[in-house]
């Protein structure tokens, strides 16, 4: 296989991964609290497929290698829902929830009481209080208020305060599915002067649909172009082999 084929195949792999990430962004345009992602690339210089007889930079071939994912942590637009259990974070931070796999973090605040009165997301993750336990709404409670600090009160007074945290290294957080994140870093209590909790509102996805679709079209064109290079190189190699076979 010649160098053009190596380079084109490297580009095909990188473009396919970019397309997967972009497609996931598009699929989550309407997902509350979703944060879009981008691939980070670096150039790998290799002499494994180098140009023989050359010295210096010209003796190596450059390949595109994806280094990791970058998550866009800019907040999405906040929209009013009127549901008393919906909350949005205005400012940085994450809401802590309990899952079967451990504590996870999210910006999606679409909570509902389950059969036991615990506030949960649609995937069953339980909203945590600052003391680490689940938040349970007393039976028959219909008038819930949530203040800017995340304190939940009912007709008989305070019920609990939501656990809202700050993560220093947000790019070190990892997706675990269902719009949840995990991290090995310490989750610190959020400074309520930086972030406020808004009741009856939801943060939308920060994905910009038009830009993502335009990106997908451009990536598709580049993928098709790189694929043609591979096909052309294969055809050239085949014709060369056929000519050499006839000469021998």
N, C-alpha and C positions, 0 to 999 in steps of 0.2 A: 504494500500500500504506500502511495506517495504522500509527500507532505501536505499537498492541498486537501487530500482526503482526510488525513489526521486532523487538520485544522477545522475543516467543515464539520466533521463528526463531533469534535469538541464543542463547536458552536451549537450544533443541533441539540446536544444534551443540555447545555445551558439555557437555550431558548425554550426547550420543553419544560424545564423546571420553572422558568419565568412565566410561561403560559399557565401552569398549574396554580401558581400563587395568584396571578391576576384573575383567573377564573374563580378562585375561592373568594377573592375580594368582591367580584361582581355578584356572586351568589349570596353575599352577606350585606348587600346594599341596604336592605330593610331590617337587619338584625340590630336590636337595641344595644348600644354600647360597644359595637364591634369596632376594632381598630385595624385598619388596612396594613398590609405588609409589602415589603419589597425585598428582592434578593440583593445581596452584596457580592460583587465579583472582584476577583483579583487575577492578575496575569501570572501564569506559571511558565517560566522559560525552561525548556527541556532539550537536552542534547541527544535523547534517545532516538529522535527522528530528525536529527540535525542534518545540515548540509556538509557533506564530506569535503575536505580540502579547504574549508574556510576556518578562519580563526576569529575570535572576538564575538560580538553579539550576533553576527550573521551566521554563526555556526549552530545557533539554537533556534528552536521553533516555539512560538508563543501560543499557549492554550488558555482558554477562558475557564476558570474554576470558580464555582460558587462557594463563597466563604461562610455565608450564613444569612439569616433573615434580619431585616430591620423593621421594627414595628412603629407605625405612625401613632404617637401618643397624643396628638392634638385632639381636643374634645370635639365631639360631634354636636350638631344642633340640638337644643333642648326644646321639646314640644310638650304642651300641656295635654294631659289625658283626663284629668278630673277624678281618677281613681285614687282613693285615699291611701292605698298601699303601694302605689308607684312612687319611686324616688329617683332623683337624678343628682349627681355630684356636679356642682358648679365650681370647678377648680380641679387641681390634681388629686390623685388618690384612688383607692379601690375599696370596694365593699367586700368584707370577709364573709364567706359562706362555708358551711360544713357539708362535705360529701362523704360517700362511703370510702373514698380513697384518701380522705384527709381534708385539711383546710385549703380552700381555693379562693381566688380573687377575681372580681369582675367589675365592670362599669354598668352592667345591665341591672336595672333596679325594678323589674316588673315582678313584684312579689304578690303572693296570694296566701291566705290561711289554708292549711291542709285540714284533714279530718280531725286532727288533734289541736288545731288552732295555731300551729307553728307557721311562721311566715316562710314561704318557700318560693323558689323559682319554678319555672315550668319543668325543669329537669329534676326537681326534687331537692336541690341544694338548699339547706336551711340558713336563713339569715342569722348571723351571730351577734350576740350582745358584747359589750366591751369586757364583760367578765368571762367570755369564752363559751357561754352556753347558748342554746337556741332561744329565739324570741318567740314567746307564745302569747297570743291575744286571748284574754279571758272570754269565756263563753257569754254570748249575748252582748258583747261590746260592739257598738255600731258607730260611735263617734270617735275616731282615732285622729290624733294630731301628731305631726312630726315636725319638730322645730329645726332650725338651721344647723344645730349641732348634732342632729340625728337622734334626739331624745324623743321617745314615743310615749304619749300619755293618753289615758282614757278618762272616763267619767270619774273614776276613783283615784286619779293621780298618775304618777309615773309608772310605766310598765318596764321599760328598759331603754338603753341607749345603744344604737347601732355601732358596730365596730367598723370604723372607717380608718384605713391605714395608709401610710406613705411607704413607698419602696424606693430606696436610693438608686438602685441600678434597674431601671424599668426594662432596659433592653436585655437583661439577663433573665427575665421572666419567660416561661415556656407555656405554650398552649397545651391544654390537656383535653380539648374537645368541648363541645356544648358551650362555647363562648366563655370558658373559664381559663384561668392562668394559675401557675404555681411558680414558686421560687425557693431557692435555698437561702436567700438573703433574709435578714431580720425585717419583719414588718413592724414599723413604728407607728404609734398613734398619730393620726393626722392633726396638724395644727388647724383648729377650726377658724382661725383668722385667714387662712389661705383658701380653705374650701368650705362651702356650705351645702347642706342637704336641702333639696327642694322637693316638697311633697306634691303629689299629684302631677308629676312631670316625669318624662323619660328622655334620656340622652339617645339620640339616634346614632347610626353608624357614621363614622367620619370618612367613609369611602365616597369619592366623587364619581358617580356613575359614568358621566360623559367621558371623563379623562381615562377611566379604566377600560371602557369599551374601545376608545381610540388606541390605547396602549395594546389591547389584545389584537386589534386589526394590524397594527404595525409589527407586532411580534410574529403574527401568522405569516405576513409577507416575508419577513426575514427568515423564518423557518423554511418556507417554500424555496427561497433563493439558495439557502445553504444546502437544502436537499437536492436541488438541481446540480450544484457543484459536485456532490458525491456521485450522482448518476452520470454526469459528464466524465468524471475521472474514471469511473468503472468502465464506461464505454471506450474511453481512450486506451485503458490498459488492455481490454479485451481485443481491440483492433490491433494493438501492438503485438500481442501474443499470437494472433492469427497470422500476421505478416511474417513474424519470425518463424512460425511453424512451416509456412509455405516455402520460405527461403532455405530452411534446413532440409 
